[in-house]
Amino acid sequence: MAEVQIEVDPDIYDLGHTEYIMNNISSETTSIASSICRGVYENGRRYQSLKEGQYWYALMMFESKIHPYISIGVHAMSNNSKACRRATFSVHSWTPTRQTHFSKLQYEIQKYDSTISIESHKALTKRKDILDIGTGRGNWAVDVADMFPAATVRGVDLFPPPLDWIPPNCIMEVDDILQEWTWRTPFDLIHLRQMIGAFTPEEWDQVYTHCHNNLKPGGWIEQIEVDPVILCTDSSLPPNSSTIQYSAAVIQAATNYNHPMTTANTMRSAMARAGFIEIHEKTYKWPIGPWARDATLKEAGRLHHHQWRHGMEGWAMYHLTRWGVPSPWTKDEVHVLVAKVRAELNDPRLHMWQRARRVWGRRATDEEIEVNGGRAEIVVIKDEPSP
């Protein structure tokens, strides 16, 4: 079956580069709050210090509620002003609102996903203990706690989220999930998102094992990640584009770091190895920029574009100045490449997108283990052009 393409909005060509950015992107950079937290500085960016040198994600320091949709690299930013604006969009990308979302909590009963029954959705509303790994700014955990007041929602990360208010059933904690888990109550749902490149392959296996062992029998795990490869299914983006070169260079550097950015492609098999069953997988297309005709995709692309513009320098600076090929890059070399990429991102004629993947699975019940050993079943749901 031929892959469904994202339809291009022809009106976008009537805008010049400046209008394309100002009309579709910049209006969302208002109402950004600020906060100062201590950490480790490198190349002008601040990183968490709980496990210095172990995680490439820079700290998220600023945020406001904008829109609950697409993101790339929810943790990958620093506290300079541009990257901090980007945090606003990242965290809310996967927030499970009542309108449009990806969360397993809502079980795909919205416009673009209707593969799970209403009965299953109702069953999930009874879940009591939920863990949000890599909570970042904490908004996913806060919103879920607000949606399900009978549940206890824990958000955990390496740095405390500077929130002004959280619901009474939401708990924020600073911890390293690679260490022994000390929570006494097992969870009904464990949620992970945008943790691409956070761990080595061996550490990822350890994370999934922790998740499996700390879920209640019948409990669910859900993870949502992006493939960093830049795609274009028409001929608008030349194969030698700076954005493609950027993506390839950062991916290679991450591999040299032994923190490969292949999480979106490996999490399904890793969950199966950890013992999860009834594993589902679904992929989505993320436009970069507001060039899509569909209104939902246009909004998603607009926010995704904003994150690329304000996050890409931090991602490249960390990886390329340490593990770049053929040798570590200089800061000036990174700046030159980023400037070229930014120019391409601002061109409405270039129809770039990325593939996102959502995988969710379940821990077998004691009865299932007794009957069939809890063997994993993998269900792959067809790609959708929507996010």
SETI-193769 format. One record per residue (C-alpha): residue number from 1; residue in three letters; chain; x, y, z. Coordinates in steps of 0.02 Angstrom, whole numbers. Each point is the difference from the previous one (the first is absolute). Layout:
BEGIN
NUM,ALA,A,X,Y,Z
...
***
This chain:
BEGIN
1,MET,A,0,0,0
2,ALA,A,68,171,-47
3,GLU,A,47,115,142
4,VAL,A,-124,140,34
5,GLN,A,80,168,-34
6,ILE,A,-23,164,91
7,GLU,A,-96,118,-112
8,VAL,A,86,168,-26
9,ASP,A,-94,163,28
10,PRO,A,21,96,-165
11,ASP,A,-36,166,87
12,ILE,A,164,-13,94
13,TYR,A,93,46,-158
14,ASP,A,-81,172,0
15,LEU,A,102,43,154
16,GLY,A,178,59,-6
17,HIS,A,128,-71,120
18,THR,A,-29,138,127
19,GLU,A,-189,-16,-5
20,TYR,A,13,-189,9
21,ILE,A,91,16,166
22,MET,A,-87,151,75
23,ASN,A,-177,-54,-44
24,ASN,A,17,-182,45
25,ILE,A,133,-13,134
26,SER,A,46,154,97
27,SER,A,-170,39,74
28,GLU,A,22,-145,121
29,THR,A,155,69,85
30,THR,A,-96,109,121
31,SER,A,-48,-30,182
32,ILE,A,159,-96,40
33,ALA,A,40,-13,185
34,SER,A,178,-11,63
35,SER,A,96,-84,141
36,ILE,A,182,-18,51
37,CYS,A,68,-166,59
38,ARG,A,177,-58,29
39,GLY,A,85,-130,-105
40,VAL,A,153,-26,-108
41,TYR,A,42,122,-140
42,GLU,A,74,-57,-165
43,ASN,A,10,101,-162
44,GLY,A,-113,129,79
45,ARG,A,-133,-126,51
46,ARG,A,-52,-70,167
47,TYR,A,-17,-187,30
48,GLN,A,-59,-102,148
49,SER,A,135,-41,126
50,LEU,A,-73,-152,88
51,LYS,A,95,-114,-120
52,GLU,A,122,118,-82
53,GLY,A,67,-60,-167
54,GLN,A,-127,-141,-13
55,TYR,A,-147,83,-87
56,TRP,A,5,116,-149
57,TYR,A,-165,86,37
58,ALA,A,12,180,52
59,LEU,A,-117,74,128
60,MET,A,-173,68,-37
61,MET,A,-26,161,92
62,PHE,A,-147,91,-78
63,GLU,A,-173,-46,-50
64,SER,A,-179,55,-26
65,LYS,A,-153,-94,-55
66,ILE,A,-15,14,-187
67,HIS,A,-59,-156,-91
68,PRO,A,-1,-186,37
69,TYR,A,80,-70,-156
70,ILE,A,159,-47,-90
71,SER,A,173,14,73
72,ILE,A,177,-58,-25
73,GLY,A,119,-30,144
74,VAL,A,-99,56,150
75,HIS,A,156,12,107
76,ALA,A,125,61,-128
77,MET,A,16,183,36
78,SER,A,95,124,105
79,ASN,A,-44,154,98
80,ASN,A,49,127,-131
81,SER,A,-151,102,-54
82,LYS,A,-34,-85,-167
83,ALA,A,15,-176,65
84,CYS,A,-106,43,150
85,ARG,A,-140,61,-113
86,ARG,A,13,-167,-87
87,ALA,A,-37,-90,162
88,THR,A,-173,73,-3
89,PHE,A,-47,-99,-153
90,SER,A,96,-159,38
91,VAL,A,-82,-52,161
92,HIS,A,-176,35,-56
93,SER,A,24,-95,-160
94,TRP,A,-50,-161,83
95,THR,A,-117,66,134
96,PRO,A,-157,-108,-1
97,THR,A,-136,132,-18
98,ARG,A,-181,-40,-27
99,GLN,A,9,61,-180
100,THR,A,152,-71,-89
101,HIS,A,139,-108,69
102,PHE,A,96,-162,-10
103,SER,A,-13,-59,179
104,LYS,A,-46,-179,38
105,LEU,A,-108,73,138
106,GLN,A,-123,55,-134
107,TYR,A,20,-155,-107
108,GLU,A,-6,73,-173
109,ILE,A,-184,43,-12
110,GLN,A,28,171,-79
111,LYS,A,-4,53,-183
112,TYR,A,154,-91,-61
113,ASP,A,-1,-153,111
114,SER,A,-149,-114,28
115,THR,A,84,-169,15
116,ILE,A,-31,-28,185
117,SER,A,-172,-29,72
118,ILE,A,-95,121,109
119,GLU,A,-10,-138,131
120,SER,A,190,-6,11
121,HIS,A,5,188,20
122,LYS,A,-125,-8,142
123,ALA,A,103,-134,85
124,LEU,A,155,110,-3
125,THR,A,-90,141,89
126,LYS,A,-1,-115,151
127,ARG,A,190,-6,7
128,LYS,A,66,63,165
129,ASP,A,191,7,-10
130,ILE,A,87,84,-148
131,LEU,A,184,38,-28
132,ASP,A,66,128,-124
133,ILE,A,184,-35,-37
134,GLY,A,99,148,-66
135,THR,A,-137,118,56
136,GLY,A,99,155,-50
137,ARG,A,-105,151,41
138,GLY,A,-129,-115,77
139,ASN,A,-148,54,-104
140,TRP,A,-49,-173,-59
141,ALA,A,-6,-62,179
142,VAL,A,-94,154,59
143,ASP,A,-130,-12,-138
144,VAL,A,-27,-186,26
145,ALA,A,-18,26,187
146,ASP,A,-128,136,-35
147,MET,A,-95,-112,-122
148,PHE,A,-1,-149,119
149,PRO,A,-17,70,177
150,ALA,A,-18,-175,75
151,ALA,A,172,-49,-65
152,THR,A,171,34,75
153,VAL,A,119,65,-135
154,ARG,A,187,7,28
155,GLY,A,117,97,-114
156,VAL,A,185,-43,12
157,ASP,A,151,80,-81
158,LEU,A,179,50,36
159,PHE,A,-48,180,35
160,PRO,A,-147,71,97
161,PRO,A,-133,87,-106
162,PRO,A,-26,180,59
163,LEU,A,-188,-9,10
164,ASP,A,-104,128,92
165,TRP,A,-142,-122,36
166,ILE,A,-37,-185,-17
167,PRO,A,-158,-97,40
168,PRO,A,-3,-84,171
169,ASN,A,6,-172,-85
170,CYS,A,159,42,-97
171,ILE,A,174,-29,71
172,MET,A,163,63,-79
173,GLU,A,162,-89,42
174,VAL,A,183,12,-47
175,ASP,A,75,-171,-28
176,ASP,A,106,-105,-117
177,ILE,A,-107,-140,-73
178,LEU,A,155,-104,-38
179,GLN,A,22,-26,186
180,GLU,A,-106,-117,106
181,TRP,A,-180,57,4
182,THR,A,-61,35,177
183,TRP,A,-185,32,-31
184,ARG,A,-100,-117,109
185,THR,A,-159,-6,-103
186,PRO,A,6,-76,-175
187,PHE,A,-73,102,-142
188,ASP,A,-150,-21,-115
189,LEU,A,78,106,-138
190,ILE,A,178,56,-37
191,HIS,A,20,135,-132
192,LEU,A,161,52,-89
193,ARG,A,20,127,-138
194,GLN,A,139,87,-93
195,MET,A,145,-89,82
196,ILE,A,91,-32,-162
197,GLY,A,185,-28,30
198,ALA,A,-18,7,189
199,PHE,A,83,-168,33
200,THR,A,116,-130,-71
201,PRO,A,-86,-155,-73
202,GLU,A,44,-98,157
203,GLU,A,-73,137,109
204,TRP,A,-160,1,-101
205,ASP,A,-21,-186,35
206,GLN,A,23,39,183
207,VAL,A,-132,137,-7
208,TYR,A,-129,-114,-82
209,THR,A,37,-137,126
210,HIS,A,-27,124,142
211,CYS,A,-164,53,-80
212,HIS,A,-60,-179,-23
213,ASN,A,44,-52,176
214,ASN,A,-83,154,76
215,LEU,A,-165,-13,-92
216,LYS,A,-150,-89,72
217,PRO,A,-50,-159,-93
218,GLY,A,-102,63,-148
219,GLY,A,78,174,12
220,TRP,A,52,98,-154
221,ILE,A,156,86,-64
222,GLU,A,-5,134,-136
223,GLN,A,144,87,-88
224,ILE,A,0,132,-136
225,GLU,A,158,45,-96
226,VAL,A,56,85,-160
227,ASP,A,118,-65,-133
228,PRO,A,128,139,-29
229,VAL,A,17,-42,-185
230,ILE,A,-64,141,-110
231,LEU,A,-122,-58,-135
232,CYS,A,-79,79,-152
233,THR,A,-114,-100,-114
234,ASP,A,-3,126,-141
235,SER,A,150,75,-88
236,SER,A,0,164,96
237,LEU,A,148,-42,113
238,PRO,A,164,-38,-91
239,PRO,A,97,-151,65
240,ASN,A,150,110,40
241,SER,A,-101,122,106
242,SER,A,78,70,158
243,THR,A,-144,-68,105
244,ILE,A,32,-177,-60
245,GLN,A,187,25,32
246,TYR,A,-38,67,173
247,SER,A,-110,-149,44
248,ALA,A,128,-126,-64
249,ALA,A,143,84,94
250,VAL,A,-92,5,167
251,ILE,A,-61,-180,-20
252,GLN,A,178,-59,-34
253,ALA,A,69,99,148
254,ALA,A,-131,-76,115
255,THR,A,49,-173,-61
256,ASN,A,182,39,39
257,TYR,A,-59,52,173
258,ASN,A,-84,-171,16
259,HIS,A,-166,88,28
260,PRO,A,-78,-40,-170
261,MET,A,-150,100,-56
262,THR,A,-89,-155,-62
263,THR,A,-117,-11,149
264,ALA,A,-155,21,-109
265,ASN,A,51,-153,-100
266,THR,A,60,-111,142
267,MET,A,-123,26,142
268,ARG,A,-125,-129,-63
269,SER,A,125,-143,-1
270,ALA,A,75,61,164
271,MET,A,-170,-7,84
272,ALA,A,-24,-176,-64
273,ARG,A,168,-53,72
274,ALA,A,-51,73,167
275,GLY,A,-153,-113,2
276,PHE,A,-142,113,-56
277,ILE,A,-143,-75,-98
278,GLU,A,-139,69,-113
279,ILE,A,124,125,-72
280,HIS,A,-75,126,-120
281,GLU,A,93,119,-114
282,LYS,A,-59,146,-103
283,THR,A,95,127,-102
284,TYR,A,-42,180,-41
285,LYS,A,68,135,-114
286,TRP,A,59,166,71
287,PRO,A,14,146,-122
288,ILE,A,138,125,37
289,GLY,A,-83,165,-37
290,PRO,A,-182,50,-35
291,TRP,A,0,-60,-180
292,ALA,A,-132,-137,17
293,ARG,A,-178,31,-61
294,ASP,A,-81,-91,146
295,ALA,A,-33,123,142
296,THR,A,59,-119,136
297,LEU,A,160,-42,-92
298,LYS,A,28,184,-37
299,GLU,A,-7,41,185
300,ALA,A,110,-148,44
301,GLY,A,126,51,-133
302,ARG,A,0,179,59
303,LEU,A,48,-51,177
304,HIS,A,123,-131,-62
305,HIS,A,85,134,-104
306,HIS,A,16,112,151
307,GLN,A,85,-138,98
308,TRP,A,122,-36,-138
309,ARG,A,48,182,-16
310,HIS,A,32,21,186
311,GLY,A,63,-172,47
312,MET,A,113,-57,-141
313,GLU,A,153,102,52
314,GLY,A,1,-79,173
315,TRP,A,-19,-176,-68
316,ALA,A,140,25,-125
317,MET,A,116,92,118
318,TYR,A,1,-140,128
319,HIS,A,23,-143,-122
320,LEU,A,108,73,-137
321,THR,A,126,89,112
322,ARG,A,30,-164,92
323,TRP,A,-30,-144,-121
324,GLY,A,-12,81,-171
325,VAL,A,70,-87,-155
326,PRO,A,137,-10,-55
327,SER,A,55,93,157
328,PRO,A,-86,112,128
329,TRP,A,-68,158,-81
330,THR,A,40,177,54
331,LYS,A,-138,113,63
332,ASP,A,19,106,-157
333,GLU,A,-27,-151,-111
334,VAL,A,-159,-42,93
335,HIS,A,-62,179,-15
336,VAL,A,29,-1,-188
337,LEU,A,-98,-162,-25
338,VAL,A,-142,58,114
339,ALA,A,-15,163,-98
340,LYS,A,-21,-98,-162
341,VAL,A,-129,-113,78
342,ARG,A,-96,147,68
343,ALA,A,-8,76,-174
344,GLU,A,-74,-162,-68
345,LEU,A,-125,-12,141
346,ASN,A,-63,173,-45
347,ASP,A,-31,-47,-182
348,PRO,A,-185,-43,-30
349,ARG,A,46,-93,-159
350,LEU,A,88,-138,99
351,HIS,A,-120,-133,64
352,MET,A,99,-87,136
353,TRP,A,-74,-120,126
354,GLN,A,52,-132,126
355,ARG,A,-74,-164,53
356,ALA,A,-63,-23,177
357,ARG,A,-39,-165,79
358,ARG,A,-108,-48,147
359,VAL,A,18,-171,80
360,TRP,A,-105,-66,143
361,GLY,A,-5,-169,84
362,ARG,A,-60,-91,153
363,ARG,A,71,-104,140
364,ALA,A,-78,-173,-1
365,THR,A,-117,-50,139
366,ASP,A,42,-147,110
367,GLU,A,-134,-101,-89
368,GLU,A,74,39,-172
369,ILE,A,173,-52,57
370,GLU,A,-70,-163,67
371,VAL,A,-94,-38,-161
372,ASN,A,122,50,-137
373,GLY,A,155,67,83
374,GLY,A,-48,180,-38
375,ARG,A,66,-6,-178
376,ALA,A,7,170,-86
377,GLU,A,-121,41,-140
378,ILE,A,46,146,-110
379,VAL,A,-133,99,-92
380,VAL,A,59,127,-130
381,ILE,A,-129,130,-45
382,LYS,A,15,80,-172
383,ASP,A,87,167,-22
384,GLU,A,-106,155,5
385,PRO,A,36,167,-84
386,SER,A,-63,84,156
387,PRO,A,103,32,159
***
